[in-house]
Amino acid sequence: MISIIIPVLNAENYIRDCITSIVDQDFPKDQYEIIIIDNGSKDNTYNVIMDIIHNGNVDNRIIITREPKKGAYMARNTGIKISKGDIIAFTDADCITDKNWLKELYKGFNPNNVGCVVGLINPYNGNTIVEIYSKNKEVLSQKQTLVSKFLPYGQTANVAYRKDVFDKIGLFDFEMMTGGDADIAWRMQIYTDYKLVYESKAIVEHRHRTSFKGFFKQQFRYGFGRILLYKKYHDRMVKVNIDNTSNNVKHNHVDIMKIMMKLMLTLNLFYIRSFKRLFGLCDRYQLYEPLLYFIYMSGFALGEIYGWIKLRTIFNTDKIE
């Protein structure tokens, strides 16, 4: 049995596509369940899901519950607690799974010492300039997380764990508003003998942010998450010689200055391309690309700075990549 866990929040516009893709998996229908946890949606998400359950002929495979406490990791923990599966697969409400997704994830759990299978996350073909930029920048790509200098990890948009992993190390750290994907994978590798593997044929398509505001908030959260992870695993990173804390304050001051210089140059490039645009010398995407880079860099940097202030510490965080 495989339990698929999907936290949802205000997903009325895309949850139907997500559920439909999972219901139509090329996998024995009696060997997987779909657990959806509504994390406080204010839109029509719950009614859309109930309509699918009542009219979609899904053989009672969909379980929907509510988690009033905010946080995707809290919602995932709620799903794990009521799951029946020996394997727990995770995806997000804004994802569409390939027809062979479950089959390929399942294959990855051979041999028995594999505790986590990480699948491929492809970008959904959006049309906005933010979506196109995110695709080109490979935002939310497992390629980056699997080569982390500390330990590899997979993002919960497409990852699966043995239920036994959670029995051994506990559930997601719900106090981490971000970074819990890495935390759970790292704890598995530190405290158990289970291995993590990558299965490129287990594919989901992920919808990127469509607005400048949404993109900025995403990058801010990633920056803050980086600090949370470094705070939690700093001592272990020192022990494996991937950190040098002797000059952290100076390093970060220099790092911030480099970022500020890049951001200034980026804004100048935007103004130059604005002038070119008047004469038809660049397209709309080329015009806004420098501005998107500005949002990408500044959002992440401000998230890190917020983390430094909130946690009252400064770290040489480039070592966590």
N, C-alpha and C positions, 0 to 999 in steps of 0.2 A: 504493500500500500504506500502510495505517495500522497502527501498532503501539500497542497499548493496554497500559500498564504499571501494575501493581497491586502495591504492597508489602503483605505481610500479616504479622501477628503475633498469634497466639492469636485467630483469627477464626472458629473452628469454628461459631459460632452464626449467622453471617450471610454468610459467604463464598459459600455456595451461591446465595443470592438475587442477590448481586452478579454472579457469573459467568453465571447463567441469563439475567439481563437483558441482558448483553453478547452472549451467544451468539444471542439472539433479535432482534438489531438489524435494522432495515429498511435493510440495506446489503449489497452483494454479498459473499457469504461468502468468496470467494477474495481479497478485497481488504483484509482485516484479520486481524491475529493478536493473541492475548491472551497477554501475558507476566506471569506471577505469580512474585514473588520472596518466598520464605519467609525472614523475617528472624530466625529462631530460635524459632519457635512451640514451646511446651511442651504444647499441647493436641492435639486431633485434627485440626487444620487441614489438615495435609499429606494425611492419609488421605481427608478429605472431598473435597479437590481431585482426588486420584487416582481416587476413585470417579466423579466427574463426567467425567473424561477417559475412563475405561474403559467407562462405561455411558451416556454422554450423547450419543453420535453427534455429536461436535463436529468431525469431519473434520480432526483433528490441528491444529486452530487454537490450541489451548492449549499453551503452553510453561511448564513450571514449573522453577524453579531455586532454589538456596539461596544466601543471602548471610550468612555467619557474623558479619561485623562489624556491630555494632548501629547502627541509625539508618535512618530511612525514606529519607533522601536518599542514603545509601550504597546502599540496595536499589534505588532508582530509577536510580542510575548504572549498576548492574549490568544492569538491564533495557535501558537505552539502548544499552549496549555490544553486546548480542546482538540488538538489534532490526534488522529488515529494512525498516522503513517509511520513507517520505519525510516522513511526519507522525507525531509521537509524541504520543499522547493519554494523559492521566493521570486516574485516579480512585482512590478508596480502597476498601478491602475492606468498609467499613460503608456503602457507597453503593449505590443502585439506579438504573440508568440508564434514561432514557426510551427508547422504541423507536426514536425518530428522532434520538437523541443524536449518533451518528457522522455521520449525513447533514447535520445542522445545523452541526456543528463543521467539516466538510469545506467547506461552502458559505462559511464565514467566511474561508477562505484565498484568496479572490478579492477584490482584485487580488494580484499577486505580491509586493508589498512588505509584506504582512501576515505577520508571523513568529509571532504568538501569538494564539490565539482563546480567550477566556474565556467559559465557559458559566454558566448560572444554577444556583445551589445552593438547592434547596428543602428545608425540614425534613421528615423522615420523621414521620408522625403517631404519635408515641409517647404513652404514657398516664401516665408518671410526672411528678411535679411539676417535676423537674429538666428533663425534655424539654420540657414546656410552657413553662417559664420561658425556656429557651434559644431556643425558637421565637419567643416574644414579644420577646425581646431581640435577635433576629436575629444570634445567634452563628454564626459561619462564613458570613457573607453576603458575596457579591461586591460588594454595594452600597457597603460601607465601603472595600474595598480599591481599588476602581476610582476613588475620589475622594481617594486619598492626596495630601497636600499636596506631596509630593516628585514621585513618578511613580506611575502606576497599576500594579496587578499583579493577578494572579489566583491563587487558591488551588488547590493540586494535587488537590483533590477533584473539580475539573472544569475542566481547562485542556488545551490542546494547543499544541505548538510544531512548526515545521518542523525536521527533522533538521539542516538547515544551520545553524540557530541554535547548536546545541551544537558543531558543527564549528568555528564561528567564535569562540565565547566560552568553550568548555569546558563541563563538566558541573556538576551541583549542588555547592555547597560543602558537602561532607559533614562538615566540622568544625563547622558550625552545627547544633546540635541542634534549632533552631527558627528560623524566619524565612527559610529557604531559598527559599520560594515567591516572596517579594518580591525577594530577591537575584537570582535567575535572570532575572526579568522586568526588573529595573532594569539589569542588565548588558546585556541585549539592547538596551534602548532607548538606553543610553549608548554602547555600542561598535559598534553596527551601525545600518543605516538601516531596519531592520525596524520595523513598527508593531504595536501591540497593539489588538485590537478586541474588542468584547463582542457575543456572540450569545445573546440571551435565550431562543431556541427550543431551544438545546442544554441539556437539563435533566437533572440528577441529583437524587435525594432522598438526604439525608444523615441518618444516625442520630446523634442527639445523645447525650451522656453521660447515664447513668441514675441515677448516685449522686452524693451530695454530694462524696465524696472524688474521684471522677473529674472532676467539674466544677471543683473547686478546682485540681487538678493541671493541667487544661487551661488555666485562666486564668493560673496561675503561669508556665507555659511561654510563653504569649502575652506576658506582661510581660517575661520574660527575653529573648524574641526581639526585642522592641522595642528593648531596649538594645543587643543584638548588631548590629542593623541600623543604629542611630544611630552606633555606634562605627565601623562600616565606611564609612558614607556621610556622616559629619559634615562633612568638608571640602567635599564637593560641595554639601551643603545650604547651607553658608555662602556659596558662590559664587553660588547662585541666589537669595540674599537671603530665605530662609525661616527663617533662624536668627539669634538674637541671643544670643551666648554671654557677654555682658558681666556677666550677673547670674545665672549658672546655679545656684550653690550656694544663694543666697537664694531663687530661684524654687522649687527643689526642696524646700527646707525648708518654704516656705509651702504648696506643693502637698501635701506629706505631712500638714501640719496640717489642711488642708481635708478630706483623705481621712479622717483620724482623727475629725473632727467628724461627717462623714457616717455613718461606721460606728457611732458612738455613738448618733446619732439613729435609725439603722436598728434597732439592738438594742432601743431604747426602743419603737419601733413594733411590734416583734415581741412584746414583753411586753404591750403594750396589746391587740393582736389576740388574744393567748392568752387574755386575760380575756374579750374579746368572744366567743371561740369557745365558752367555757363556757355562754354563753347563746344559742348558735346564731346569732350576729349576723354571722359571716363563715364562708366555706367553708374547706376544707383548703388550697387553693392560696393564698387571700388570707392565711391564717395564715403560711405558710412563705415568701411572696414577700419580705418584708424580710430573712429569713435568707439566702435565695438571693442577694439583692442584696449582702449582707454578704460572702458567699463570693466572689461575682463581683468586688467591689471589692478585697477584701483579698488574694485570690489574685493578681490582676494587679499590685497595688502591691508585694506581697512579691517577686514575680518581678522587678520593676524594681529593688528594693532589692538583691536578690541579684546582679543584673547590675552595679549600681554597685560593690558590694563586690568581686565577682570580677574585674571589669575595672579596678578602682581609678580610677574616673572618674565624674563626675556631669554629666549633660546635660539640657538643656531639652527633654525628649522629647515635649512636646505638639506640637512642630512636625512630627513624623513622621506624624501622622494624615492 
